Amino acid sequence: MKNLLFSCFAFFLFSQIGFSQQRPRELGIEIGVMAPGPENSITDVSGVKVGHTTLIKGDSVRTGVTAILPHGGNIFQQKVPAAVYVGNGFGKLAGSTQIKELGNLETPIVLTNTLSVPTAMNAVISYVLDLKENEDVRSVNAVVGETNDGYLNDIRGRHVSEEDVIAAIENASEERPKEGNVGAGTGTIAFGYKGGIGTASRLLPESLGSYTVGVLVQSNFGGVLQIDGVQVGEKLKKFFFSNELLNNVDGSCMIVVATDAPLDNRNLERLAKRAFLGLAKTGGIASNGSGDYIIAFSTAESMRIPYKIENRLLSKEVVPNDLMSPLFMAAIEATEEAIINSLFMAETMTGFEGRKIEKLPVEKVIEMIKEK
């Protein structure tokens, strides 16, 4: 009966709107068991903002910038607790060591391509120094992550400018961000198909604190694709080791986890570790050349760390260890769905040297899931 109802619903929906640019939930695929937030987005975490700059120029430039802001104020003056977990360290996450050492985040998080990290760092530094109240600041820990989009993008041309980075920060909003071929996901590839930006969230019930966990990913990695437990990559005959042309599964995945739960950096690191399990549930293998990084932060106002300390002691009320498991599960499910969203929302793209990457064949995927 469940499959019959799903089939009828899917047929009606597809006949009305088609497959293009539809998230899995809009097509009747509910990943996980927890409820998503209102927009199923990282911006369901109150105060979080996301902005994109998308660069598609000529036949070779396919790249961009995505900025994530933990709150709309001066982040340097009101830092947020944060943590980093490295699933596989083949990558460049600038600013990660200070986060690990001090346990806080003091700038927007910027995602871009591998060779544009230095440009993005300069831009973030300039942005922070130019903010009111920061006139006397002499040290800024810019946080910039990346994935390599060099198959579809003329990455050696280093086309991302400081202005592009600042534009992504300044146009950030609390609306659900666009997904797929946008921002830092413009030229990325996942599981042999067009990847990109994806986002999702989970909302804990009132009995568990009513906390929200939101995730945003820049998907650019490989393995054997699984969607809601279905071996999609295997069935489509497109997976690591299926033939020598598909054996390059390098590229990286950046995962940003936000929550309004009052967590310190220690439990934020534990939360980040669980997000990596969400990547595994999609079939990712964290290959040798894949830089898989998770940044987690808390937006709880009670957890803010002021730049200017007025008291000798800071007092914080935090979620205890014994109540972390629901948040762990939320991070796993939201990460899994965010990655799948990035695939469903991406479109076929032709780029550098005429290379073409097809979008995920959603029609075939739906049929596989119906048969589950």
N, C-alpha and C positions, 0 to 999 in steps of 0.2 A: 504493500500500500504506500509506504514512504517513497519508494522509487517511482511508482505511478504518479503520485502527486507531484514529485519533483519534475518528472518528465512533462506533465501537463503545464506546470508553472513555467518551466524553461522554454517550452515550445511557444507559449503565449508571449513571453517576454522577448524572445529572440525575434519573433515575427513582427513585433512592434518596433524594436530598437536595434536589432542586430547585435553582433558580438563586439564591435569596435569600442574601445575605451570604456569597458565596464569592469568594475571591481568584482571579485569573486562573490561577495555577499549580495551584490545586485543581480547575480546570476544564480542565486540559490545555494551557493557553496558556503557553509558556515564552518570556518576553521576553528577548532578548539571547542571548549564547553563554557568558557566564561563570556560574560556580556561585554561588548565593546562600548566605548564612550559614545556620546551623541554623534560625533563626526567620524568615529573610528580613525583617529588621527593623533599625532603627538601634540597637536594644539588643543586637544581635549584637556590637557594638563593646564590649568588656569595660568595665564601670563606668558606661556611659551609662544614665541613667534618664529616663523620660518619665511625666508625670502630666497628667491632664485634670480640668477642672471643666466640666460640661455644664449649660447653663441653658436649659431648655425650660419656660416658664411661660405659662399661659393660651393665647391665640391670637396673641400678638404677640412674645414673647421667644424668640428662636432664636439663641443665641450661646454663648460660652464662652471658656475659657482652656486652652492647652496649654503645659506647661513642659518644657524639655529641660535636663538636668543632665549636664555632661561627666564628673563623677565624684561619688561619694557623700560626699566630705569637704568641708572648708571651701574653697570655690572661690576666695574672696577671698584666703585665705592661700596657696593653691596654685593659681595661675592657670595657664591652658592657652594655648598658642599658637593664634591664630585669625586669620581674615581675612574680609573682606567683598567681594563682587563685586556691582555694581549692573547688572542687565540693563536695567532701565528704572526711572527714579527717581521715578515718581509714587507716592509712599508715605511712610510714616513708620517708619523703622528707627532708633529711639532708641538712642543709644550707639555708633552705627557709626563716627563720626569718631575716637573714642578707640581703637577696635579697629584702624582703619587706621593711626593714628599710632604706637601702642605695640606692636601685633601680638599682643595677648593679650586673653583673656576672663576676667573676674573675678566674674561672677554667672551664675545660670541664665539661659537664653534663654527668654523668654516670648512667646507668640503669642496675639493676641486680635483684637478688631475695631477699626476705625479710631479711633472716638471714645473708646475705653477705654485707649488708650496711656498717658495721664497717670496714670490710676488704677493701671495695672499698674506703672508706674515707681515710684510711691510705695510700692506693696506690696513690690516687689523690694528697694528701699532699706531698708525696715523689716525685711524678712527678714534681709538681710545684716548690718545694724547690731545685730540681736538675737542673732547667733550668738556663741558663746563664742570668745574670742580677738580679737573685733572691737570691744572696748569703746572703744578709742582711735581708731577709724577715723573720718575726717572727710570722706571723698570716696568715692562709690560710682558706678561706671559701669554703671547698670542697662541691660540690653539687651532691648528690646521691639520686636517686629515686629507687623505687622497686615495684614489684608485687610478690605475693606468688605463686610459682610453685610447691608447696609441694605435689600435687596429682600425678604428673608424675615424680617428681624429689625427690631424697633423700635429702631434704632440711636441715634436722638436721645434715647431714654430713659436711655441709659448705665447699663444694668442690672448690668454687671460691678462687683463690689465688691472692695476690697483683700483681704477675707477669701476671696473666690473664687480670687484669684490665689495667695495663700499656700497655700490648700488644694491647688491643682494642684501646687505645688512640693513640699509635704510628703507628698502621696500618690504621688509619683513612684516607679516601681519599675523593675527591670531586666527585667521580663517584657515580651513583645511588646505594645505599646500597642494599644488598640482603634482602629479606623479608621472612616472614613465620617462619619456625623453625630454627632461627639463633639468635646468641647473647642472649640478655636478653629475647627474645621471644621463646627460645628453648623449654621450658616446659610449656608454658602458654595455657590457655583454654578460649574460648570466645563463649558465647551463647550455650554452651554444645558441641561445636566442637573445633577442634584444632585452637588455635589463634596464635599470634606471633607478629613479627615486621611488620609494614606497613608504607608506606610513600606516600605522594601525594603533589601536589602544585597547585597554581593558579596564573595566570599572568594577572595583570590589563592592560587594553589598554592604549595607549599613552595619550589619553585624560584624564585619571584618574591617571597619574603619572608613568605608566609602572613599577609599583612595583611588586615584587614577594612575595608571602606568601607560605612557605613550612611547612609541618607538618610531624612528625614521631611519631608513637604510639607503645606502648607495650601493646597489648590487652589481658586482662585476667579478663573478667567481664561477666555479664549476663543480661538477660531481655527477650524481645521478638524481635527477629531479624527482621529488615526491611532492604531491599536492594532496593534502588531507588524507595522508596515508596511502595514496595510490601511486604505484611505481610508474609515473608518467614518462620519465626519461627512458626507462627500459622498454615500455610499450611503443614509444615513438622511434625507438632504435637510434636515439641521439643522446649519448652519454659517454663519460670518460671510459676509454678502452673499447668503445664500440667500433671505432676505426682510427687509424693513425691521424686522420685530419682533425679529430675531436679531442686529441690527447692533451691539448693545451688548456688546462683548467686554472691557470694563474690569472691574477688580475686584482684581487682584493675585495673586501666588503667592509664598509664603515657602518657601524651601528651606533646610534645615539638613543639613549634611554632616559626619559624624563619621568619624574613622579612628584606628586604633591605630598607624599608621605614624608614625615620628618625622619630622615635617615642620615646618619653620619657617614663619613667616607668609607668606613670599614664595611658597613652593610650595603653601601652603594656598590662597592667592589663585588660583594657577594651577589648582588642583583645583576651586575654586568656579566658575571660568569654564567648565570642562568640564561641570559639573552643569547649567549653563544650556543646553548642547547637548541634554541629556536632555529639558528642557522643549520645545525645538524639535522633537524627534523625536515628541512627542505631538501636534504640530500647533499649538502655542501660537504666537502672533504678537507677544507683548510690545506690546500696543496702547498708544496714547497715554495712556490712563488706568489702565494696569495697572502697579502697583509690583512689580517682579520682583527680589527680593533673595535672595542666597545667602550664608549664614554657614557657614564651614568651620572645624573645629577638630581638633586632635590630642589624644588622650588618653594618649599615651605618657608614662609616668612620668618618663622621662629628660628630657623636654622641659618639665616643669613650671617655672614661674617663681615663686619664693617671694616673698611680700610683704616679708619682712625679709631683705635681702641681707647675707650674712655674708662673702662673698668679693668681691674686686675684679673678678674675671673669672668668667664662666659658660662652662662647656665643654659642648658638645652634639655628639652624633653624629647626623647627619641623612641621609635618603635623598638621594642625588645626583640632579641633573637627568636624567641619562641613564637612570635607572631609574624615572622618573615615569609613563611612558606606560601601564603596566598599571593604575596607580591612576586615571589619567584615564579610561580606559575603564570602570573599575568605577563611578566617579562618574556617568558618562553613563547606563549601564545601570540603576543603582539609582534614579536620579532618574526616568527614564522609567517604570520599573515602579512606583515609589511613587505617581506621579500616576495611573496606570491603576488601581492598587489603591484609591486614594481614590474613584474612580468606581464600581468594582465593589462596594465595601463600603458605599456610601451608599444610603439609602432615600428614596423619595418623601416630600416634606415640604410641608405647608401652614403658612403663617405670617402675617406682618404683612399686615393688610387683606385676608385671605383668599387671598393669592397662593400659588400652588402650583407647585412644580418637581418634575418627574418624575425618577425614577432612570433610569440608563442601561438601555435595553432589552437586557439581557444575552443573552436567547435569540436575538435577531436578530444580535447581534454574534458570537456563537458560530458561527452559520450562515455569516456572511461570512468568518470566519477559516478555517472548514473548507474553503471553496471556494478559498482562496488558492492 
